[in-house]
Amino acid sequence: MTAPEGLLVLEGRPTAQLIADQLREQIVQGVFRPGQQINESILSGQLRTSRGPVREALQRLAQEGILVSHRNRGVFVLELTTGDIKEIYTVREAVETTAANTLMDAGQQQIDDTCQVLKGIVKDMAKQVAVSDWQAIARLDMEFHTSFVAGAGNTRLTRIYKTLAAESRMCILNLEVSYPRADDLVQEHQNLLDLLAAGDRKGLLKAIKQHMQKAVEDLTAPTQAKDGTTGETPPTDVG
């Protein structure tokens, strides 16, 4: 196992927290592949830190569900099944629906503040689509939804959603394909933003449901390969 680039101990932050945060990012980016073992001893040696903080970091990620600990075998990166994908997006729909209702009840100022953040993300997403930066598109896709949930002001919803966002990015990036209709991706997020800005509760809740259902279809539906075999279809809008 090679050392994850960028895992550095920063003064003023708990070492275990830093390792967990950056290891999580490495995992969702696909640096560590699904099913790959993460060796505590090797990692601590490469990071030049004791095994205690590394063990704590791995335990944190296991609690989040991103890593899986097998007794007498070690710690491995989660391998997402079709069932896992359906569960992730079902819970995402529930959380985003709750966030949407909370925002609608919170008042115009909170809605406006959230929309301002989302506008910037959609703008950045359009720029990355123009240059076909797959990693950046996936990151901004999830940043949009995470910021949407955060706008509700419920810290527990936000905390829950961060884990869902990480798992979603694992689903997206591990396919190693690009969005075939990336322009539509921007438009669909713009639609969610417009519905929120307009205060259209019914329309927003319907759009969230459709957004998540389409994502599951895109991530789980088989496609016919050139050689006649069946594979996974690229996501059209998996955010």
N, C-alpha and C positions, 0 to 999 in steps of 0.2 A: 504494500500500500504506500503510495507516494504521499508526501505531505501536502495538505490542502493549501494552495497559495492564498496568502492574506491572513492566515491565522496567527495573529500577533497579540501578545499580552499588552494591554494598554493600562497605564497608570490610572487609578481612580475607579476602575470597574472590576468587579469580581472576576477572577480568571475563569471560573466555571461558566459564568454567564456569557463572557466573551467567546469562549470556545463553542458553547452551545449555539449562540447566535450565528457565528460565521460558519460553523459546520452545517447548520440547517440550510444556510444559503448555498453552500457547496452541494448539498444533497439535492435541493430543488433545481439546481442548475445542471444536474446530471454528472457532476464530477465524480460522485460516488453512485454507482449504478444499483438499481433494484436487486436485492438479494446479495449484494456485496458485503462481506464482513468488515467491520471496523475494529481493528485490534487496539485495545486500550494501551498496552505496553508500547507498541510501535509508535502510536500517535503521541504519547507523552514524551517519548524520546525525541521525536522529530520536532516537537514544540518546545523542547528543553524546559519542561515543567514536570512536577510530580504527578503521579498517577491519580492522586485524590481528586483534583479539579477536573481532570479528563473523565474520570469515572462519574463524577457528579453531572458533568455536561451530557454524557451519554444517557444517564438515568433520566435527565430532564427531557431529552428528545424521545426516549422510550415512553415516557409518560404522555407526551404529546401524540404518540402513535406513529411518528416518522421513522423511528427505529424499533426493531423487535428483538427482545432478549430471549435467547433459547438456553435453557439450563444445560450446563456442561458443554455448550457449544460456542457461545459468545453472542455478540451483538451484530445485527445485520440491518441493512437498509430495507425498509418495507417494500414488498412487492405488491402492487395494487392490482386487484382482480376486478372483473366487471362488476361484481357485487359491491366491492369497495367504492368504485366510481359512482354507482347509483346511490349509495349511502351518503357519500360526500356531498353530492349535488342536491339530494333531498334535504339534508340538514342546512346547506347553504341557502336553499330556497326559504326554509323556515326562518332562518336568522335574518335574511334580507327583507322578508315580508314583515317581520317584527320591527326591524329598523325603519322600514318605509312608513309603517303606521305611526311609529313613535315620532318620526320627523314631521309627518303631516299634522300631528297633534301639538307639536312643539312651538309652532308660530313661524311667521314669515321670516324673521331675522335668522333663525337657525337654518331654515331651508336655504335662504340666500347665501349664508356662509358656506354651507355644504356645496351648493352649486358652484360657487366661486372656485373651490378646490377642484371639483370634478371637471370644470371647464379647462383648467390648466392641464389636467391629465389627458383629456381627450385631444387637446392641441398637441401635446407631446407624442401621443400615440399616432396621430396622423403623420407627424414628421418621421417617426420610425418606420411606419408602413411605406413611406416614400423611398426609404433606403433599404427596405427589407431586412431590418435587424430583428431576427427572430427572438433572441433572448430579451431584448428590450421590449418588444411587443407583448410577450408573455408577462413580463414584470409589470408593465403599465396596465395591462388587462386586469391583473389581480389588484394592483394599487387602486384602480378605480373602485372596485367593489369593496375593498377594505376601507377606503376613505368614505364611501357611502354609508357603511355600517357605523364607522366611527362618528359620523355626523349626528347619529341619534343620541350620542352622549352617554350611552350605557357601557360602562367599562367592562362589564362581564361579557356582554355581547361581543365587544371588540376583542377581548382576550380569546374567546372561543373561536372567533372568525379567523384569527391569525393562523391557527393550526389548520383550519379548513383551506385557507389560502395557500399555505405551503404544500398541502397535499394536492391541491388543484394544479399548482405549478409543476409538481412531479408528474401528474397525469399528462399535462400538455407537453412539457419539454422532453419527456422520455419517449415520445412518439418520433422525435427527430425528423419532423416534417414542418413545413411552413403553412400558414393560413392560405388556402387557395383563393379566398375572396376577402382579402384583408381590408379592402375599402368598405365592404359591408360591415366588418367588425367595428370600424370607427363609427359608422352610421347607427348601428344598433346601440352602442353606448351613448351616442348623442341623443338617441330617442329616449333612453332611460333618464338622461339628464333633463331633457325638455319636459317630460312628464312630471318629474319632480318639481321643476321650476314653475310649472303651470298649476301645481297643486292638484293634479288629476290622480286622486288616490286609486280609483278603480282601474284606470288605464295603467298606472305604474305597477300595481300588484299583478295584473294580467301579463304585462311585459316581463316582469321578473320570472314568473312561472314559465313562460314560453322560452325565455333566455336559458333557464336551467334545463328544461326538457330537451331543447335542441342540443345543448352541450353534451348531455348523456348520449343522445343518438349519435352525435359526431364522434364521440370517444369510444363507443362500443360497437358500432355497426361495422360489419365486415365489408371489404371491397375486393373486387376481382383484380388480381395482379396481372402483369403482362404474360407471365408464364402459366396463367390459369389457376394458380393457387390463391387461397383466400388469406387476406391480411387485414390489418386494422386500417380503417379509413382515416385520412387526415382531418383534424378538426376544422370546421368552418367558423365557429364562434364558440370557443370553449371557455370563455371567461364568465 
